[in-house]
Amino acid sequence: MFKEKKLYKSSDKKISGVCAGIAEFFEIDPTIVRVAYALIALFTAAVPCIIVYAILAFVIPESPFPDYQYNEFEQNKTDGNNQ
């Protein structure tokens, strides 16, 4: 009926998986979230952004599905929908 979404850190890690976990939650490319976060940190204040990232890395739980990574291109390959 209604599928409940939960936010987890991703196994697609660059640092701790926070940005990729957020991207998987919203079903977008993790690179977009990483670049947006870097730009926000660069143009606002880097220290608060680092503190927020550290808090999120501590608070957001690890994914119970360690092999799951949202990648629409890989999904199309495995589904046989190459077009």
C-alpha positions in Angstrom: 0.0 0.0 0.0 2.2 2.9 1.3 5.9 2.4 1.3 7.7 4.2 4.0 11.0 5.8 2.9 13.9 6.1 5.4 17.1 8.0 5.2 20.3 6.0 5.5 24.0 6.6 4.7 24.9 5.1 1.4 27.4 2.4 0.6 28.4 4.7 -2.3 30.8 6.6 -0.1 33.3 9.4 -0.8 33.6 10.4 2.8 30.9 8.8 5.0 28.0 8.3 2.6 25.8 11.2 3.8 25.4 13.0 0.5 24.9 9.8 -1.4 22.3 8.7 1.2 20.4 11.9 0.7 20.6 11.5 -3.1 19.3 7.9 -2.8 16.4 9.1 -0.6 15.4 11.7 -3.2 16.3 9.3 -6.1 18.7 11.7 -7.8 22.4 11.5 -8.8 24.7 11.6 -5.8 27.1 13.9 -7.7 24.5 16.6 -7.9 24.1 16.5 -4.1 27.8 16.5 -3.5 28.4 19.4 -5.9 25.5 21.4 -4.3 26.9 20.8 -0.8 30.4 21.8 -1.9 29.1 25.0 -3.5 27.0 25.9 -0.4 30.0 25.3 1.8 32.2 27.4 -0.5 29.9 30.4 -0.8 28.5 30.5 2.7 30.6 29.3 5.6 32.7 26.1 5.4 33.1 25.5 9.1 29.3 25.2 9.9 28.8 23.0 6.8 31.6 20.7 8.1 30.0 20.6 11.5 26.6 19.8 10.0 28.1 17.1 7.9 29.8 15.5 10.9 26.5 15.6 12.9 24.7 14.0 10.0 27.4 11.3 9.6 26.9 10.5 13.3 23.1 10.7 13.4 22.1 9.0 10.1 22.2 5.2 10.4 24.1 2.9 8.1 22.1 1.3 5.4 20.7 -2.2 6.2 21.1 -2.8 2.4 24.9 -2.4 2.0 24.9 -3.4 -1.7 22.1 -1.0 -2.7 23.1 2.1 -4.7 20.7 4.2 -6.7 22.1 4.3 -10.2 19.4 4.6 -12.9 21.9 3.7 -15.6 22.9 0.5 -13.9 19.2 -0.3 -13.2 18.5 0.0 -16.9 21.4 -2.3 -17.8 20.2 -5.0 -15.3 16.5 -4.6 -16.3 17.4 -5.1 -20.0 16.0 -1.7 -20.9 19.0 -0.5 -22.9 17.9 2.0 -25.4 
